[in-house]
């Protein structure tokens, strides 16, 4: 019997690692059947676990095993088992976790508190509240964090008691939890902390007071603008934005001149959030565009964009030469958001002698939602030949955003640019415009030396969806020695065109096995086959049903799970009958699943 439990630490760790994979995002990792607790999920369930009903599908053997592991001698094993039970979150785990709250090891009690919070039952909440009296500081921290998540009114009294705890973090978490619950019972104790508590807790208290009640606490919040702690002053600025009150903008103006940059930044943020546009406020914000701290300059640009006043346009454009690239981009975004007269200013900057100004203007004209940016099309076409590569890249993207056929000729010319990203952006833009006069140029660049250009050209041909590109796309799909991104985009494009002539080639792309170098550029991660399947579904050809069914049933093919699922969906579309995919788990399949999952987009 003793020998049986030698593997317990390893197994508990394995189960604990696997549980989040099933309860969260992505695909859980398959594991062999010889694991002692049995498979984590029932055998008939698919690997893609739905978080909504994961609890109903946990194997009871796994739960029983973890409950037994709570009796192990090693506290590390007991702690991991308690944590794993929390990942399951089923109501039946509450009783053993309550018992774990009496464990002599504090790490086990802490894990039990965290896991009880995940069940969310009234019984679990009561047990967590009782644990607030634990002697161990780490356990009390877990308790206050758990009560923050649960937001139960029943916990307010216990949280107020924690305001006097010797541990700073326990007090901090208790304050945050009280604010999240929003009970007015905590108002007076919180105000008391403001007047006599630790200075480092005041920012948390201010926000908690704001969440509980604006009218009852606004006087205390405003008083914090004179607090000697800059963090408190910054939080007071943020809270005014949270409360949506414009009555105290004088305090915000004062904070814009504060000697601490994060107070100035918080004040600028709140001014933008409240959209304060008085002459005095705008004048001070313009002055902050020259602030010594770059984060203040960035926030000031964003706030001016929120206020949307055209009197600051030249000041924002002046930031195009800032030594911080994030400030330059924030200024460009602000001008794009303001629109109107900013558009003419951006167009004029396309011909600026300063390369940084040309870059940001070229990008901002695509970022803006103001349709007046079409006035800049002639200047943008010229900028596609700018000597700076970043200007050309930005302009290509912008022309794709504007989507005007007037730009097609210029974009076709930039398909021959020496820079691969310029060519890629141009190919993408031509697809966004969907002009048929671009088809011949895009077909030519299906053989571009840059693989991203080849793939983007194929996708753009799919967006245009003209049958005249069919032959070129069929050739790209059949080019098995090329990079799989080109073949995948070609398959997608063929589906968009929707011609039955593409069906045989799409079937071959799925059923004919290619064995390229595993680590080479042509390594097929089943993405090509999946996309070919979806294309067949879009075309709607019944001709594909028989070969696809044969492929799925062929034991020698062993397509990975993600491909079997995709093709089953395609067959359901083509036949009108529900098709399921078989889960065949052999050790060879584990390898194939891992390989296919590794390279998915």
Secondary structure, DSSP 4 states (H G I P E B T S, - for coil): -TTGGGGHHHHHHHHHHHHHHHHSSSPPPP--TT-TT--SB-TTS-SS--TTTGGGGB-HHHHHHHHHHTT-S-HHHHHHHHHHHHHH--TTHHHHHHHHTT-SSHHHHHHHHHHHHHH--HHHHHHHHHGGG-S-HHHHHHHHHHHHHH--GGGHHHHHHHTT-SSHHHHHHHHHHHHHHT-GGGHHHHHHHHHHS-GGGHHHHHHHHHHH-HHHHHHHHHHGGG-S-HHHHHHHHHHHHHHT--TTHHHHHHHHT-SSHHHHHHHHHHHHHHT---HHHHHHHHHHTT-SSHHHHHHHHHHHHHHT-GGGHHHHHGGGG-SSHHHHHHHHHHHHHH-THHHHHHHHHTT-S-HHHHHHHHHHHHH---GGGGGGHHHHHHHTT-SSHHHHHHHHHHHHHHT-GGGHHHHHHHTT-SSHHHHHHHHHHHHHHT-GGGHHHHHHGGG-SSHHHHHHHHHHHHHHT-GGGHHHHHHHHT-TTS-HHHHHHHHHHHHHHT-GGGHHHHHHHHHS-----TTSTT---SHHHHHHHHHHHHHT-THHHHHHHHHHH-TTT---HHHHHHHHHHHHHHHSS---------HHHHHHHHHHHHT--
